Amino acid sequence: MILKVLKINTNMGEPTNCYLIQDEKTKEAMVIDPAGEADKILEMLTILEAKLKYIYLTHCHGDHIGGVKEVKEKMGGKVLIHRMDAEGLKDRNITLTDYIGMHQVELEADSRVDDGDLIHIGEIEFTVIHTPGHTKGSTCLYCKQEKMLFSGDTIFHGTWGRTDLPTGSFEEMIHSISYKLMVLPDDVIIYPGHGKSTMVREEEPIYLELGPRKL
């Protein structure tokens, strides 16, 4: 596997992490959360001689989707997003494009994913994990063979994503992390939507403290 991490500047102040994943043998590739600065993403895809298969969106917020249209127009690739966030792509009150000072992005998902779906890039397999909390359709992508989790805005180093935005829920967020992510192997590397990477073992103590107390 080839993994490239691009820091994409948006109007949010903190860059969004855009991930480019490629199968070395087939050259098939996937872009996760092309937030903007499409030229930067396109340049890397060209350098890799990538055959772009998928553009995967962990959720529908504007600071994760700003470069989708141009990347798709230039390189192809099917846009994938969880079905609960697919409709949110058309609603600026959910994408928050006005809030972050960007134009509404006109997007249509090519396919809608569900919890447990498998996505293949060449010989690399990813499992969709539905993790509502940041948005109702937030998802993570887990690659068991490479021990990698691409977590969007569900979990970050030392904290979790905001839950006070439209369709967000604190209760769902903690449940998603505690019962869907913290059950993964301790040595899984977490690649979040913002900030630096972490590991499951580094984050577990936070959610153990938040869990119900045993009598």
C-alpha positions in Angstrom: 0.0 0.0 0.0 1.0 3.6 -0.7 -0.4 6.1 1.7 0.0 9.9 1.2 -1.3 12.5 3.6 -2.1 15.9 2.3 -2.9 18.9 4.6 -5.7 20.8 2.9 -6.3 24.4 3.9 -9.9 25.4 4.3 -11.6 28.3 6.0 -11.7 26.4 9.2 -8.3 27.5 10.4 -7.0 23.9 11.0 -6.1 21.9 7.8 -8.2 18.9 6.9 -6.3 15.7 6.4 -6.8 14.3 2.9 -5.6 10.7 2.4 -4.5 9.1 -0.9 -4.3 5.3 -0.8 -3.0 3.3 -3.7 -2.5 -0.4 -4.4 1.0 -0.7 -5.7 0.3 -3.6 -8.1 -2.8 -2.4 -9.8 -2.3 1.4 -9.4 -5.9 1.6 -8.2 -6.4 4.5 -5.8 -8.9 6.0 -3.4 -9.0 9.6 -2.1 -10.5 10.1 1.4 -12.0 13.5 2.1 -10.7 15.8 -0.7 -11.4 19.0 1.3 -10.2 21.5 -1.3 -7.0 22.6 -3.0 -7.8 20.1 -5.8 -4.6 21.0 -7.7 -2.5 19.6 -4.9 -4.5 16.4 -4.9 -4.5 16.0 -8.6 -0.7 16.6 -8.7 -0.1 13.7 -6.3 -2.5 11.4 -8.2 -0.6 12.2 -11.4 2.8 11.6 -9.8 1.5 8.2 -8.6 0.1 7.4 -12.0 -3.1 6.6 -10.1 -6.2 5.0 -11.5 -8.7 6.7 -9.2 -11.5 4.3 -8.3 -13.2 6.0 -5.4 -13.6 9.3 -3.7 -14.6 8.4 -0.1 -16.3 11.0 2.1 -16.3 10.2 5.9 -19.1 12.7 6.3 -20.8 15.6 4.5 -19.3 18.7 6.1 -18.0 21.4 3.8 -14.4 21.2 5.1 -14.2 17.6 3.8 -15.8 17.9 0.4 -14.6 21.1 -1.2 -12.3 19.4 -3.8 -14.6 16.6 -4.8 -16.1 18.0 -7.9 -12.8 19.0 -9.6 -11.0 15.8 -8.6 -13.9 13.8 -10.0 -14.1 15.8 -13.2 -10.3 15.4 -13.9 -9.6 11.9 -12.6 -13.0 10.1 -12.5 -13.8 7.9 -9.5 -17.1 7.1 -7.8 -18.2 9.3 -4.8 -19.0 7.2 -1.8 -20.7 8.3 1.4 -23.0 6.7 4.0 -26.7 6.9 2.9 -27.6 9.0 6.0 -25.2 11.7 4.9 -25.9 11.5 1.2 -28.9 13.7 1.4 -27.0 16.1 3.6 -24.7 16.9 0.7 -27.6 18.9 -0.7 -28.5 20.8 2.5 -26.2 23.8 3.3 -27.6 23.7 6.9 -25.9 20.4 7.3 -22.8 20.8 5.1 -22.2 24.1 7.0 -20.8 25.8 3.9 -22.2 29.1 4.9 -20.9 28.8 8.4 -17.3 28.2 7.2 -17.5 30.8 4.4 -17.5 28.7 1.3 -19.8 28.3 -1.6 -22.3 25.4 -1.5 -20.8 22.4 -3.2 -23.2 20.7 -5.6 -22.5 17.0 -5.1 -24.3 13.8 -5.8 -23.1 10.5 -4.4 -22.5 7.7 -6.9 -23.0 5.0 -4.3 -24.3 5.0 -0.7 -22.5 2.8 1.8 -23.7 1.0 4.9 -22.1 -0.4 8.0 -20.1 -3.5 7.2 -19.7 -2.8 3.5 -16.4 -3.8 1.9 -14.5 -1.6 -0.4 -11.6 -2.9 -2.5 -8.7 -1.0 -4.0 -6.7 -3.6 -5.9 -5.9 -6.2 -3.3 -6.5 -3.9 -0.3 -9.8 -4.3 1.6 -11.5 -1.7 3.7 -14.6 -2.2 6.0 -17.1 0.6 6.4 -17.8 1.3 10.1 -20.9 3.5 10.7 -20.0 5.8 13.6 -22.8 8.3 14.1 -22.1 11.2 16.5 -20.4 14.0 14.5 -23.1 13.6 11.9 -25.8 10.8 11.7 -24.0 9.4 8.6 -20.4 9.6 9.8 -18.2 6.6 9.0 -14.7 5.3 9.5 -12.8 3.1 7.1 -10.9 0.1 8.6 -8.1 -1.8 6.8 -7.5 -4.9 8.9 -4.5 -6.1 6.8 -2.6 -2.8 7.2 -4.0 -2.1 10.8 -5.2 1.3 9.7 -8.4 3.3 10.6 -9.4 6.4 8.8 -11.7 8.1 11.3 -12.9 11.4 9.7 -14.1 13.6 12.5 -15.2 10.8 14.8 -12.0 10.5 16.9 -8.9 12.5 17.1 -5.7 12.3 19.2 -7.0 12.7 22.8 -10.5 13.7 22.0 -13.6 13.2 19.8 -15.3 15.3 17.1 -17.9 18.0 17.8 -21.4 16.8 18.6 -23.2 20.1 18.7 -23.7 20.5 15.0 -26.8 19.5 13.0 -27.5 15.7 13.2 -24.8 15.3 15.8 -25.2 13.5 19.1 -22.9 13.1 22.1 -24.5 9.9 23.2 -24.1 8.3 19.8 -20.5 9.6 19.5 -19.4 8.0 22.7 -21.2 4.8 21.8 -19.7 4.7 18.4 -16.1 5.1 19.7 -16.5 2.9 22.7 -18.2 0.0 21.1 -17.1 0.1 17.4 -13.6 1.6 17.5 -12.1 0.8 20.8 -12.8 -2.9 20.2 -10.3 -2.9 17.4 -6.7 -4.2 18.0 -4.6 -2.0 20.2 -2.0 -1.5 17.5 -4.3 -0.1 14.9 -3.2 3.3 13.8 -5.9 6.0 13.7 -5.7 8.6 10.9 -8.1 11.4 11.8 -9.7 14.1 9.7 -7.6 16.8 11.4 -4.4 16.8 13.5 -1.9 14.0 14.0 -2.4 10.3 14.0 -2.7 8.2 17.1 -3.3 4.5 18.0 -6.2 2.7 19.6 -4.2 1.8 22.7 -3.5 5.5 23.3 -7.1 6.5 23.2 -8.7 3.6 25.1 -8.2 5.1 28.6 -10.3 8.1 27.7 -13.3 6.0 26.9 -12.9 3.6 29.7 -13.3 6.5 32.0 -16.5 7.5 30.2 -18.0 4.1 30.4 -20.6 2.9 32.9 -19.3 2.2 36.4 -19.4 -1.4 37.6 -21.2 -1.9 40.9 
